[in-house]
Amino acid sequence: VFGGSVVLEVTDHPNAVALAPACEEIRRGLKERVDAAQGHPMDLSITDIYNLAGDPLTLRRWAVAAQETVS
């Protein structure tokens, strides 16, 4: 509808990130969102992060997975 004239804000649910048992699950979710955007400009983000299941490296894993997914 917008013909690429807007940037889509695409967020990952914080629980899906914090509680993901493996990086592959994070990548799969990101790929689904990227594929759904069909090449339109997008801003991938995580919002409302309150709990990282005790593992602050979760954010790094998500960021690396996001970069690899869009590369």
Predicted model as a PDB file, atoms N, CA, C, CB and O in Angstrom, pLDDT in the B-factor column:
MODEL        1                                                                  
ATOM      1  N   VAL A   1       0.820  -1.193   0.000  1.00 68.00           N  
ATOM      2  CA  VAL A   1       0.000   0.000   0.000  1.00 68.00           C  
ATOM      3  C   VAL A   1       0.865   1.258   0.000  1.00 68.00           C  
ATOM      4  CB  VAL A   1      -0.934  -0.002   1.202  1.00 68.00           C  
ATOM      5  O   VAL A   1       0.572   2.206  -0.728  1.00 68.00           O  
ATOM      6  N   PHE A   2       1.927   1.278   0.807  1.00 71.00           N  
ATOM      7  CA  PHE A   2       2.741   2.482   0.948  1.00 71.00           C  
ATOM      8  C   PHE A   2       3.891   2.540  -0.056  1.00 71.00           C  
ATOM      9  CB  PHE A   2       3.291   2.563   2.349  1.00 71.00           C  
ATOM     10  O   PHE A   2       4.548   3.574  -0.177  1.00 71.00           O  
ATOM     11  N   GLY A   3       4.138   1.462  -0.768  1.00 72.00           N  
ATOM     12  CA  GLY A   3       5.173   1.465  -1.792  1.00 72.00           C  
ATOM     13  C   GLY A   3       6.562   1.792  -1.281  1.00 72.00           C  
ATOM     14  O   GLY A   3       7.358   2.392  -2.004  1.00 72.00           O  
ATOM     15  N   GLY A   4       6.868   1.412  -0.060  1.00 70.00           N  
ATOM     16  CA  GLY A   4       8.206   1.653   0.489  1.00 70.00           C  
ATOM     17  C   GLY A   4       8.433   3.083   0.944  1.00 70.00           C  
ATOM     18  O   GLY A   4       9.570   3.457   1.232  1.00 70.00           O  
ATOM     19  N   SER A   5       7.381   3.898   1.019  1.00 80.00           N  
ATOM     20  CA  SER A   5       7.546   5.299   1.408  1.00 80.00           C  
ATOM     21  C   SER A   5       7.523   5.512   2.926  1.00 80.00           C  
ATOM     22  CB  SER A   5       6.462   6.132   0.769  1.00 80.00           C  
ATOM     23  O   SER A   5       7.684   6.638   3.398  1.00 80.00           O  
ATOM     24  N   VAL A   6       7.327   4.450   3.676  1.00 84.00           N  
ATOM     25  CA  VAL A   6       7.361   4.521   5.136  1.00 84.00           C  
ATOM     26  C   VAL A   6       8.263   3.407   5.665  1.00 84.00           C  
ATOM     27  CB  VAL A   6       5.922   4.407   5.739  1.00 84.00           C  
ATOM     28  O   VAL A   6       8.492   2.404   4.988  1.00 84.00           O  
ATOM     29  N   VAL A   7       8.764   3.594   6.865  1.00 87.00           N  
ATOM     30  CA  VAL A   7       9.570   2.566   7.517  1.00 87.00           C  
ATOM     31  C   VAL A   7       8.661   1.789   8.463  1.00 87.00           C  
ATOM     32  CB  VAL A   7      10.792   3.193   8.285  1.00 87.00           C  
ATOM     33  O   VAL A   7       7.983   2.375   9.308  1.00 87.00           O  
ATOM     34  N   LEU A   8       8.651   0.480   8.317  1.00 83.00           N  
ATOM     35  CA  LEU A   8       7.834  -0.364   9.184  1.00 83.00           C  
ATOM     36  C   LEU A   8       8.584  -0.614  10.488  1.00 83.00           C  
ATOM     37  CB  LEU A   8       7.478  -1.707   8.484  1.00 83.00           C  
ATOM     38  O   LEU A   8       9.742  -1.029  10.460  1.00 83.00           O  
ATOM     39  N   GLU A   9       7.949  -0.372  11.617  1.00 83.00           N  
ATOM     40  CA  GLU A   9       8.553  -0.711  12.899  1.00 83.00           C  
ATOM     41  C   GLU A   9       8.110  -2.122  13.239  1.00 83.00           C  
ATOM     42  CB  GLU A   9       8.149   0.309  14.028  1.00 83.00           C  
ATOM     43  O   GLU A   9       6.919  -2.391  13.394  1.00 83.00           O  
ATOM     44  N   VAL A  10       9.066  -3.011  13.350  1.00 79.00           N  
ATOM     45  CA  VAL A  10       8.785  -4.418  13.598  1.00 79.00           C  
ATOM     46  C   VAL A  10       9.420  -4.788  14.928  1.00 79.00           C  
ATOM     47  CB  VAL A  10       9.319  -5.328  12.438  1.00 79.00           C  
ATOM     48  O   VAL A  10      10.637  -4.710  15.092  1.00 79.00           O  
ATOM     49  N   THR A  11       8.583  -5.192  15.876  1.00 79.00           N  
ATOM     50  CA  THR A  11       9.101  -5.514  17.201  1.00 79.00           C  
ATOM     51  C   THR A  11       8.985  -7.000  17.482  1.00 79.00           C  
ATOM     52  CB  THR A  11       8.364  -4.720  18.272  1.00 79.00           C  
ATOM     53  O   THR A  11       8.055  -7.670  17.035  1.00 79.00           O  
ATOM     54  N   ASP A  12       9.941  -7.486  18.224  1.00 75.00           N  
ATOM     55  CA  ASP A  12       9.907  -8.863  18.700  1.00 75.00           C  
ATOM     56  C   ASP A  12       9.335  -8.833  20.105  1.00 75.00           C  
ATOM     57  CB  ASP A  12      11.331  -9.531  18.670  1.00 75.00           C  
ATOM     58  O   ASP A  12       9.712  -7.982  20.910  1.00 75.00           O  
ATOM     59  N   HIS A  13       8.439  -9.744  20.405  1.00 74.00           N  
ATOM     60  CA  HIS A  13       7.851  -9.799  21.742  1.00 74.00           C  
ATOM     61  C   HIS A  13       8.964 -10.084  22.750  1.00 74.00           C  
ATOM     62  CB  HIS A  13       6.724 -10.888  21.823  1.00 74.00           C  
ATOM     63  O   HIS A  13       9.744 -11.016  22.548  1.00 74.00           O  
ATOM     64  N   PRO A  14       9.055  -9.305  23.826  1.00 73.00           N  
ATOM     65  CA  PRO A  14      10.156  -9.487  24.774  1.00 73.00           C  
ATOM     66  C   PRO A  14      10.237 -10.889  25.373  1.00 73.00           C  
ATOM     67  CB  PRO A  14      10.025  -8.492  25.880  1.00 73.00           C  
ATOM     68  O   PRO A  14      11.337 -11.392  25.601  1.00 73.00           O  
ATOM     69  N   ASN A  15       9.099 -11.529  25.630  1.00 75.00           N  
ATOM     70  CA  ASN A  15       9.145 -12.887  26.177  1.00 75.00           C  
ATOM     71  C   ASN A  15       9.703 -13.876  25.159  1.00 75.00           C  
ATOM     72  CB  ASN A  15       7.750 -13.328  26.623  1.00 75.00           C  
ATOM     73  O   ASN A  15      10.399 -14.820  25.531  1.00 75.00           O  
ATOM     74  N   ALA A  16       9.407 -13.669  23.893  1.00 74.00           N  
ATOM     75  CA  ALA A  16       9.931 -14.561  22.862  1.00 74.00           C  
ATOM     76  C   ALA A  16      11.446 -14.470  22.795  1.00 74.00           C  
ATOM     77  CB  ALA A  16       9.321 -14.226  21.497  1.00 74.00           C  
ATOM     78  O   ALA A  16      12.119 -15.446  22.463  1.00 74.00           O  
ATOM     79  N   VAL A  17      11.979 -13.302  23.110  1.00 75.00           N  
ATOM     80  CA  VAL A  17      13.436 -13.119  23.092  1.00 75.00           C  
ATOM     81  C   VAL A  17      14.051 -13.646  24.382  1.00 75.00           C  
ATOM     82  CB  VAL A  17      13.799 -11.628  22.898  1.00 75.00           C  
ATOM     83  O   VAL A  17      15.003 -14.426  24.343  1.00 75.00           O  
ATOM     84  N   ALA A  18      13.518 -13.229  25.513  1.00 73.00           N  
ATOM     85  CA  ALA A  18      14.101 -13.592  26.808  1.00 73.00           C  
ATOM     86  C   ALA A  18      14.008 -15.082  27.089  1.00 73.00           C  
ATOM     87  CB  ALA A  18      13.416 -12.827  27.916  1.00 73.00           C  
ATOM     88  O   ALA A  18      14.896 -15.654  27.722  1.00 73.00           O  
ATOM     89  N   LEU A  19      12.947 -15.709  26.626  1.00 73.00           N  
ATOM     90  CA  LEU A  19      12.727 -17.113  26.963  1.00 73.00           C  
ATOM     91  C   LEU A  19      13.042 -18.066  25.816  1.00 73.00           C  
ATOM     92  CB  LEU A  19      11.306 -17.309  27.394  1.00 73.00           C  
ATOM     93  O   LEU A  19      12.790 -19.266  25.926  1.00 73.00           O  
ATOM     94  N   ALA A  20      13.584 -17.554  24.729  1.00 69.00           N  
ATOM     95  CA  ALA A  20      13.919 -18.414  23.587  1.00 69.00           C  
ATOM     96  C   ALA A  20      14.984 -19.416  24.004  1.00 69.00           C  
ATOM     97  CB  ALA A  20      14.410 -17.570  22.374  1.00 69.00           C  
ATOM     98  O   ALA A  20      16.041 -19.026  24.500  1.00 69.00           O  
ATOM     99  N   PRO A  21      14.718 -20.693  23.811  1.00 66.00           N  
ATOM    100  CA  PRO A  21      15.682 -21.704  24.232  1.00 66.00           C  
ATOM    101  C   PRO A  21      16.936 -21.745  23.355  1.00 66.00           C  
ATOM    102  CB  PRO A  21      15.024 -23.056  24.229  1.00 66.00           C  
ATOM    103  O   PRO A  21      17.964 -22.277  23.776  1.00 66.00           O  
ATOM    104  N   ALA A  22      16.864 -21.195  22.155  1.00 72.00           N  
ATOM    105  CA  ALA A  22      18.027 -21.258  21.260  1.00 72.00           C  
ATOM    106  C   ALA A  22      18.022 -20.068  20.316  1.00 72.00           C  
ATOM    107  CB  ALA A  22      18.035 -22.578  20.455  1.00 72.00           C  
ATOM    108  O   ALA A  22      16.973 -19.504  20.005  1.00 72.00           O  
ATOM    109  N   CYS A  23      19.219 -19.696  19.865  1.00 78.00           N  
ATOM    110  CA  CYS A  23      19.345 -18.603  18.913  1.00 78.00           C  
ATOM    111  C   CYS A  23      18.579 -18.904  17.628  1.00 78.00           C  
ATOM    112  CB  CYS A  23      20.814 -18.338  18.601  1.00 78.00           C  
ATOM    113  O   CYS A  23      18.086 -17.989  16.969  1.00 78.00           O  
ATOM    114  N   GLU A  24      18.481 -20.169  17.277  1.00 82.00           N  
ATOM    115  CA  GLU A  24      17.779 -20.526  16.041  1.00 82.00           C  
ATOM    116  C   GLU A  24      16.309 -20.126  16.115  1.00 82.00           C  
ATOM    117  CB  GLU A  24      17.902 -22.034  15.768  1.00 82.00           C  
ATOM    118  O   GLU A  24      15.723 -19.726  15.109  1.00 82.00           O  
ATOM    119  N   GLU A  25      15.724 -20.230  17.276  1.00 81.00           N  
ATOM    120  CA  GLU A  25      14.331 -19.820  17.440  1.00 81.00           C  
ATOM    121  C   GLU A  25      14.187 -18.304  17.257  1.00 81.00           C  
ATOM    122  CB  GLU A  25      13.806 -20.244  18.828  1.00 81.00           C  
ATOM    123  O   GLU A  25      13.224 -17.836  16.650  1.00 81.00           O  
ATOM    124  N   ILE A  26      15.144 -17.550  17.783  1.00 82.00           N  
ATOM    125  CA  ILE A  26      15.150 -16.096  17.598  1.00 82.00           C  
ATOM    126  C   ILE A  26      15.284 -15.774  16.115  1.00 82.00           C  
ATOM    127  CB  ILE A  26      16.303 -15.435  18.408  1.00 82.00           C  
ATOM    128  O   ILE A  26      14.547 -14.941  15.588  1.00 82.00           O  
ATOM    129  N   ARG A  27      16.228 -16.435  15.439  1.00 85.00           N  
ATOM    130  CA  ARG A  27      16.432 -16.201  14.006  1.00 85.00           C  
ATOM    131  C   ARG A  27      15.179 -16.527  13.198  1.00 85.00           C  
ATOM    132  CB  ARG A  27      17.606 -17.033  13.497  1.00 85.00           C  
ATOM    133  O   ARG A  27      14.818 -15.788  12.282  1.00 85.00           O  
ATOM    134  N   ARG A  28      14.531 -17.611  13.530  1.00 86.00           N  
ATOM    135  CA  ARG A  28      13.321 -18.020  12.806  1.00 86.00           C  
ATOM    136  C   ARG A  28      12.235 -16.943  12.924  1.00 86.00           C  
ATOM    137  CB  ARG A  28      12.795 -19.375  13.350  1.00 86.00           C  
ATOM    138  O   ARG A  28      11.595 -16.592  11.933  1.00 86.00           O  
ATOM    139  N   GLY A  29      12.033 -16.423  14.139  1.00 84.00           N  
ATOM    140  CA  GLY A  29      11.045 -15.367  14.343  1.00 84.00           C  
ATOM    141  C   GLY A  29      11.385 -14.099  13.583  1.00 84.00           C  
ATOM    142  O   GLY A  29      10.509 -13.469  12.992  1.00 84.00           O  
ATOM    143  N   LEU A  30      12.666 -13.723  13.599  1.00 86.00           N  
ATOM    144  CA  LEU A  30      13.094 -12.536  12.861  1.00 86.00           C  
ATOM    145  C   LEU A  30      12.908 -12.724  11.361  1.00 86.00           C  
ATOM    146  CB  LEU A  30      14.555 -12.213  13.172  1.00 86.00           C  
ATOM    147  O   LEU A  30      12.454 -11.812  10.670  1.00 86.00           O  
ATOM    148  N   LYS A  31      13.257 -13.903  10.857  1.00 89.00           N  
ATOM    149  CA  LYS A  31      13.121 -14.164   9.425  1.00 89.00           C  
ATOM    150  C   LYS A  31      11.662 -14.083   8.987  1.00 89.00           C  
ATOM    151  CB  LYS A  31      13.697 -15.540   9.077  1.00 89.00           C  
ATOM    152  O   LYS A  31      11.364 -13.572   7.907  1.00 89.00           O  
ATOM    153  N   GLU A  32      10.764 -14.577   9.810  1.00 89.00           N  
ATOM    154  CA  GLU A  32       9.329 -14.486   9.490  1.00 89.00           C  
ATOM    155  C   GLU A  32       8.900 -13.032   9.347  1.00 89.00           C  
ATOM    156  CB  GLU A  32       8.482 -15.180  10.580  1.00 89.00           C  
ATOM    157  O   GLU A  32       8.126 -12.694   8.451  1.00 89.00           O  
ATOM    158  N   ARG A  33       9.404 -12.171  10.232  1.00 85.00           N  
ATOM    159  CA  ARG A  33       9.037 -10.755  10.172  1.00 85.00           C  
ATOM    160  C   ARG A  33       9.652 -10.074   8.959  1.00 85.00           C  
ATOM    161  CB  ARG A  33       9.473 -10.037  11.448  1.00 85.00           C  
ATOM    162  O   ARG A  33       8.991  -9.286   8.283  1.00 85.00           O  
ATOM    163  N   VAL A  34      10.907 -10.374   8.683  1.00 86.00           N  
ATOM    164  CA  VAL A  34      11.573  -9.788   7.510  1.00 86.00           C  
ATOM    165  C   VAL A  34      10.880 -10.240   6.234  1.00 86.00           C  
ATOM    166  CB  VAL A  34      13.071 -10.180   7.471  1.00 86.00           C  
ATOM    167  O   VAL A  34      10.645  -9.429   5.338  1.00 86.00           O  
ATOM    168  N   ASP A  35      10.554 -11.508   6.140  1.00 89.00           N  
ATOM    169  CA  ASP A  35       9.862 -12.025   4.952  1.00 89.00           C  
ATOM    170  C   ASP A  35       8.499 -11.355   4.788  1.00 89.00           C  
ATOM    171  CB  ASP A  35       9.693 -13.558   5.046  1.00 89.00           C  
ATOM    172  O   ASP A  35       8.104 -11.031   3.668  1.00 89.00           O  
ATOM    173  N   ALA A  36       7.779 -11.144   5.886  1.00 86.00           N  
ATOM    174  CA  ALA A  36       6.458 -10.529   5.822  1.00 86.00           C  
ATOM    175  C   ALA A  36       6.539  -9.079   5.343  1.00 86.00           C  
ATOM    176  CB  ALA A  36       5.781 -10.593   7.190  1.00 86.00           C  
ATOM    177  O   ALA A  36       5.591  -8.573   4.743  1.00 86.00           O  
ATOM    178  N   ALA A  37       7.658  -8.410   5.603  1.00 82.00           N  
ATOM    179  CA  ALA A  37       7.819  -7.015   5.184  1.00 82.00           C  
ATOM    180  C   ALA A  37       8.030  -6.900   3.678  1.00 82.00           C  
ATOM    181  CB  ALA A  37       8.993  -6.375   5.919  1.00 82.00           C  
ATOM    182  O   ALA A  37       7.903  -5.806   3.127  1.00 82.00           O  
ATOM    183  N   GLN A  38       8.342  -7.979   3.015  1.00 82.00           N  
ATOM    184  CA  GLN A  38       8.495  -8.038   1.563  1.00 82.00           C  
ATOM    185  C   GLN A  38       9.420  -6.961   1.011  1.00 82.00           C  
ATOM    186  CB  GLN A  38       7.151  -7.919   0.910  1.00 82.00           C  
ATOM    187  O   GLN A  38       9.111  -6.324   0.004  1.00 82.00           O  
ATOM    188  N   GLY A  39      10.556  -6.760   1.674  1.00 80.00           N  
ATOM    189  CA  GLY A  39      11.559  -5.829   1.169  1.00 80.00           C  
ATOM    190  C   GLY A  39      11.340  -4.372   1.517  1.00 80.00           C  
ATOM    191  O   GLY A  39      12.147  -3.526   1.132  1.00 80.00           O  
ATOM    192  N   HIS A  40      10.271  -4.050   2.236  1.00 83.00           N  
ATOM    193  CA  HIS A  40      10.031  -2.658   2.636  1.00 83.00           C  
ATOM    194  C   HIS A  40      11.020  -2.260   3.722  1.00 83.00           C  
ATOM    195  CB  HIS A  40       8.572  -2.465   3.134  1.00 83.00           C  
ATOM    196  O   HIS A  40      11.453  -3.109   4.501  1.00 83.00           O  
ATOM    197  N   PRO A  41      11.386  -0.978   3.786  1.00 87.00           N  
ATOM    198  CA  PRO A  41      12.292  -0.524   4.852  1.00 87.00           C  
ATOM    199  C   PRO A  41      11.682  -0.837   6.210  1.00 87.00           C  
ATOM    200  CB  PRO A  41      12.582   0.999   4.727  1.00 87.00           C  
ATOM    201  O   PRO A  41      10.480  -0.669   6.415  1.00 87.00           O  
ATOM    202  N   MET A  42      12.527  -1.299   7.141  1.00 84.00           N  
ATOM    203  CA  MET A  42      12.001  -1.648   8.451  1.00 84.00           C  
ATOM    204  C   MET A  42      13.005  -1.368   9.549  1.00 84.00           C  
ATOM    205  CB  MET A  42      11.597  -3.100   8.483  1.00 84.00           C  
ATOM    206  O   MET A  42      14.213  -1.326   9.319  1.00 84.00           O  
ATOM    207  N   ASP A  43      12.481  -1.177  10.741  1.00 87.00           N  
ATOM    208  CA  ASP A  43      13.259  -0.971  11.951  1.00 87.00           C  
ATOM    209  C   ASP A  43      12.940  -2.140  12.871  1.00 87.00           C  
ATOM    210  CB  ASP A  43      12.939   0.419  12.632  1.00 87.00           C  
ATOM    211  O   ASP A  43      11.856  -2.205  13.451  1.00 87.00           O  
ATOM    212  N   LEU A  44      13.885  -3.060  13.003  1.00 84.00           N  
ATOM    213  CA  LEU A  44      13.708  -4.204  13.910  1.00 84.00           C  
ATOM    214  C   LEU A  44      14.065  -3.768  15.323  1.00 84.00           C  
ATOM    215  CB  LEU A  44      14.587  -5.423  13.467  1.00 84.00           C  
ATOM    216  O   LEU A  44      15.121  -3.174  15.543  1.00 84.00           O  
ATOM    217  N   SER A  45      13.208  -4.055  16.264  1.00 83.00           N  
ATOM    218  CA  SER A  45      13.512  -3.660  17.636  1.00 83.00           C  
ATOM    219  C   SER A  45      12.864  -4.604  18.649  1.00 83.00           C  
ATOM    220  CB  SER A  45      13.046  -2.228  17.886  1.00 83.00           C  
ATOM    221  O   SER A  45      11.990  -5.407  18.320  1.00 83.00           O  
ATOM    222  N   ILE A  46      13.324  -4.476  19.883  1.00 80.00           N  
ATOM    223  CA  ILE A  46      12.711  -5.170  21.014  1.00 80.00           C  
ATOM    224  C   ILE A  46      12.205  -4.067  21.933  1.00 80.00           C  
ATOM    225  CB  ILE A  46      13.733  -6.156  21.758  1.00 80.00           C  
ATOM    226  O   ILE A  46      12.925  -3.103  22.194  1.00 80.00           O  
ATOM    227  N   THR A  47      10.990  -4.194  22.421  1.00 76.00           N  
ATOM    228  CA  THR A  47      10.455  -3.177  23.320  1.00 76.00           C  
ATOM    229  C   THR A  47      10.033  -3.820  24.634  1.00 76.00           C  
ATOM    230  CB  THR A  47       9.262  -2.440  22.670  1.00 76.00           C  
ATOM    231  O   THR A  47       9.856  -5.035  24.727  1.00 76.00           O  
ATOM    232  N   ASP A  48       9.879  -2.986  25.629  1.00 71.00           N  
ATOM    233  CA  ASP A  48       9.345  -3.419  26.927  1.00 71.00           C  
ATOM    234  C   ASP A  48      10.104  -4.602  27.520  1.00 71.00           C  
ATOM    235  CB  ASP A  48       7.887  -3.784  26.784  1.00 71.00           C  
ATOM    236  O   ASP A  48       9.504  -5.597  27.925  1.00 71.00           O  
ATOM    237  N   ILE A  49      11.407  -4.484  27.566  1.00 74.00           N  
ATOM    238  CA  ILE A  49      12.215  -5.566  28.127  1.00 74.00           C  
ATOM    239  C   ILE A  49      12.312  -5.379  29.638  1.00 74.00           C  
ATOM    240  CB  ILE A  49      13.634  -5.602  27.480  1.00 74.00           C  
ATOM    241  O   ILE A  49      12.901  -4.412  30.121  1.00 74.00           O  
ATOM    242  N   TYR A  50      11.730  -6.312  30.367  1.00 72.00           N  
ATOM    243  CA  TYR A  50      11.778  -6.272  31.827  1.00 72.00           C  
ATOM    244  C   TYR A  50      12.565  -7.435  32.403  1.00 72.00           C  
ATOM    245  CB  TYR A  50      10.379  -6.274  32.395  1.00 72.00           C  
ATOM    246  O   TYR A  50      13.040  -7.369  33.536  1.00 72.00           O  
ATOM    247  N   ASN A  51      12.702  -8.490  31.632  1.00 71.00           N  
ATOM    248  CA  ASN A  51      13.305  -9.703  32.155  1.00 71.00           C  
ATOM    249  C   ASN A  51      14.076 -10.386  31.034  1.00 71.00           C  
ATOM    250  CB  ASN A  51      12.229 -10.653  32.752  1.00 71.00           C  
ATOM    251  O   ASN A  51      13.535 -10.636  29.957  1.00 71.00           O  
ATOM    252  N   LEU A  52      15.315 -10.676  31.291  1.00 74.00           N  
ATOM    253  CA  LEU A  52      16.131 -11.386  30.304  1.00 74.00           C  
ATOM    254  C   LEU A  52      16.431 -12.798  30.766  1.00 74.00           C  
ATOM    255  CB  LEU A  52      17.436 -10.634  30.040  1.00 74.00           C  
ATOM    256  O   LEU A  52      17.420 -13.399  30.344  1.00 74.00           O  
ATOM    257  N   ALA A  53      15.584 -13.327  31.628  1.00 74.00           N  
ATOM    258  CA  ALA A  53      15.758 -14.668  32.185  1.00 74.00           C  
ATOM    259  C   ALA A  53      17.133 -14.827  32.824  1.00 74.00           C  
ATOM    260  CB  ALA A  53      15.561 -15.725  31.098  1.00 74.00           C  
ATOM    261  O   ALA A  53      17.734 -15.901  32.786  1.00 74.00           O  
ATOM    262  N   GLY A  54      17.617 -13.736  33.411  1.00 78.00           N  
ATOM    263  CA  GLY A  54      18.894 -13.776  34.108  1.00 78.00           C  
ATOM    264  C   GLY A  54      20.117 -13.804  33.211  1.00 78.00           C  
ATOM    265  O   GLY A  54      21.225 -14.033  33.695  1.00 78.00           O  
ATOM    266  N   ASP A  55      19.946 -13.575  31.917  1.00 81.00           N  
ATOM    267  CA  ASP A  55      21.072 -13.663  30.986  1.00 81.00           C  
ATOM    268  C   ASP A  55      21.148 -12.400  30.127  1.00 81.00           C  
ATOM    269  CB  ASP A  55      20.941 -14.918  30.089  1.00 81.00           C  
ATOM    270  O   ASP A  55      20.480 -12.316  29.097  1.00 81.00           O  
ATOM    271  N   PRO A  56      21.957 -11.414  30.543  1.00 81.00           N  
ATOM    272  CA  PRO A  56      22.045 -10.170  29.778  1.00 81.00           C  
ATOM    273  C   PRO A  56      22.627 -10.358  28.365  1.00 81.00           C  
ATOM    274  CB  PRO A  56      22.889  -9.176  30.539  1.00 81.00           C  
ATOM    275  O   PRO A  56      22.469  -9.483  27.514  1.00 81.00           O  
ATOM    276  N   LEU A  57      23.286 -11.474  28.117  1.00 84.00           N  
ATOM    277  CA  LEU A  57      23.817 -11.725  26.772  1.00 84.00           C  
ATOM    278  C   LEU A  57      22.711 -12.021  25.759  1.00 84.00           C  
ATOM    279  CB  LEU A  57      24.799 -12.888  26.808  1.00 84.00           C  
ATOM    280  O   LEU A  57      22.959 -12.085  24.555  1.00 84.00           O  
ATOM    281  N   THR A  58      21.492 -12.200  26.260  1.00 82.00           N  
ATOM    282  CA  THR A  58      20.350 -12.411  25.379  1.00 82.00           C  
ATOM    283  C   THR A  58      20.225 -11.260  24.382  1.00 82.00           C  
ATOM    284  CB  THR A  58      19.055 -12.553  26.198  1.00 82.00           C  
ATOM    285  O   THR A  58      19.935 -11.485  23.207  1.00 82.00           O  
ATOM    286  N   LEU A  59      20.442 -10.031  24.846  1.00 83.00           N  
ATOM    287  CA  LEU A  59      20.349  -8.875  23.951  1.00 83.00           C  
ATOM    288  C   LEU A  59      21.393  -8.943  22.845  1.00 83.00           C  
ATOM    289  CB  LEU A  59      20.514  -7.577  24.740  1.00 83.00           C  
ATOM    290  O   LEU A  59      21.100  -8.624  21.693  1.00 83.00           O  
ATOM    291  N   ARG A  60      22.584  -9.349  23.183  1.00 86.00           N  
ATOM    292  CA  ARG A  60      23.640  -9.475  22.172  1.00 86.00           C  
ATOM    293  C   ARG A  60      23.279 -10.549  21.153  1.00 86.00           C  
ATOM    294  CB  ARG A  60      24.992  -9.804  22.837  1.00 86.00           C  
ATOM    295  O   ARG A  60      23.442 -10.350  19.949  1.00 86.00           O  
ATOM    296  N   ARG A  61      22.788 -11.689  21.637  1.00 85.00           N  
ATOM    297  CA  ARG A  61      22.396 -12.760  20.713  1.00 85.00           C  
ATOM    298  C   ARG A  61      21.297 -12.293  19.768  1.00 85.00           C  
ATOM    299  CB  ARG A  61      21.926 -13.998  21.493  1.00 85.00           C  
ATOM    300  O   ARG A  61      21.328 -12.596  18.575  1.00 85.00           O  
ATOM    301  N   TRP A  62      20.321 -11.550  20.303  1.00 84.00           N  
ATOM    302  CA  TRP A  62      19.234 -11.046  19.466  1.00 84.00           C  
ATOM    303  C   TRP A  62      19.785 -10.078  18.421  1.00 84.00           C  
ATOM    304  CB  TRP A  62      18.153 -10.352  20.331  1.00 84.00           C  
ATOM    305  O   TRP A  62      19.422 -10.158  17.247  1.00 84.00           O  
ATOM    306  N   ALA A  63      20.661  -9.166  18.842  1.00 87.00           N  
ATOM    307  CA  ALA A  63      21.217  -8.176  17.909  1.00 87.00           C  
ATOM    308  C   ALA A  63      22.020  -8.846  16.800  1.00 87.00           C  
ATOM    309  CB  ALA A  63      22.103  -7.174  18.660  1.00 87.00           C  
ATOM    310  O   ALA A  63      21.896  -8.472  15.634  1.00 87.00           O  
ATOM    311  N   VAL A  64      22.834  -9.825  17.149  1.00 89.00           N  
ATOM    312  CA  VAL A  64      23.617 -10.553  16.136  1.00 89.00           C  
ATOM    313  C   VAL A  64      22.678 -11.302  15.193  1.00 89.00           C  
ATOM    314  CB  VAL A  64      24.610 -11.546  16.811  1.00 89.00           C  
ATOM    315  O   VAL A  64      22.876 -11.285  13.978  1.00 89.00           O  
ATOM    316  N   ALA A  65      21.668 -11.952  15.740  1.00 87.00           N  
ATOM    317  CA  ALA A  65      20.702 -12.682  14.900  1.00 87.00           C  
ATOM    318  C   ALA A  65      19.978 -11.719  13.962  1.00 87.00           C  
ATOM    319  CB  ALA A  65      19.675 -13.442  15.780  1.00 87.00           C  
ATOM    320  O   ALA A  65      19.763 -12.043  12.794  1.00 87.00           O  
ATOM    321  N   ALA A  66      19.603 -10.546  14.455  1.00 87.00           N  
ATOM    322  CA  ALA A  66      18.909  -9.561  13.629  1.00 87.00           C  
ATOM    323  C   ALA A  66      19.815  -9.081  12.488  1.00 87.00           C  
ATOM    324  CB  ALA A  66      18.450  -8.364  14.490  1.00 87.00           C  
ATOM    325  O   ALA A  66      19.372  -8.973  11.344  1.00 87.00           O  
ATOM    326  N   GLN A  67      21.077  -8.795  12.802  1.00 89.00           N  
ATOM    327  CA  GLN A  67      22.017  -8.348  11.775  1.00 89.00           C  
ATOM    328  C   GLN A  67      22.227  -9.420  10.725  1.00 89.00           C  
ATOM    329  CB  GLN A  67      23.352  -7.964  12.400  1.00 89.00           C  
ATOM    330  O   GLN A  67      22.253  -9.122   9.531  1.00 89.00           O  
ATOM    331  N   GLU A  68      22.375 -10.655  11.150  1.00 89.00           N  
ATOM    332  CA  GLU A  68      22.572 -11.753  10.197  1.00 89.00           C  
ATOM    333  C   GLU A  68      21.330 -11.997   9.358  1.00 89.00           C  
ATOM    334  CB  GLU A  68      22.954 -13.032  10.932  1.00 89.00           C  
ATOM    335  O   GLU A  68      21.438 -12.356   8.185  1.00 89.00           O  
ATOM    336  N   THR A  69      20.173 -11.811   9.928  1.00 85.00           N  
ATOM    337  CA  THR A  69      18.917 -12.056   9.205  1.00 85.00           C  
ATOM    338  C   THR A  69      18.714 -11.057   8.077  1.00 85.00           C  
ATOM    339  CB  THR A  69      17.731 -11.995  10.163  1.00 85.00           C  
ATOM    340  O   THR A  69      18.226 -11.422   7.008  1.00 85.00           O  
ATOM    341  N   VAL A  70      19.077  -9.820   8.300  1.00 83.00           N  
ATOM    342  CA  VAL A  70      18.852  -8.799   7.268  1.00 83.00           C  
ATOM    343  C   VAL A  70      20.022  -8.625   6.319  1.00 83.00           C  
ATOM    344  CB  VAL A  70      18.550  -7.485   7.914  1.00 83.00           C  
ATOM    345  O   VAL A  70      19.918  -7.901   5.328  1.00 83.00           O  
ATOM    346  N   SER A  71      21.125  -9.275   6.610  1.00 78.00           N  
ATOM    347  CA  SER A  71      22.314  -9.142   5.737  1.00 78.00           C  
ATOM    348  C   SER A  71      22.173  -9.955   4.477  1.00 78.00           C  
ATOM    349  CB  SER A  71      23.577  -9.572   6.476  1.00 78.00           C  
ATOM    350  O   SER A  71      23.075  -9.957   3.639  1.00 78.00           O  
TER     351      SER A  71                                                      
ENDMDL                                                                          
END                                                                             
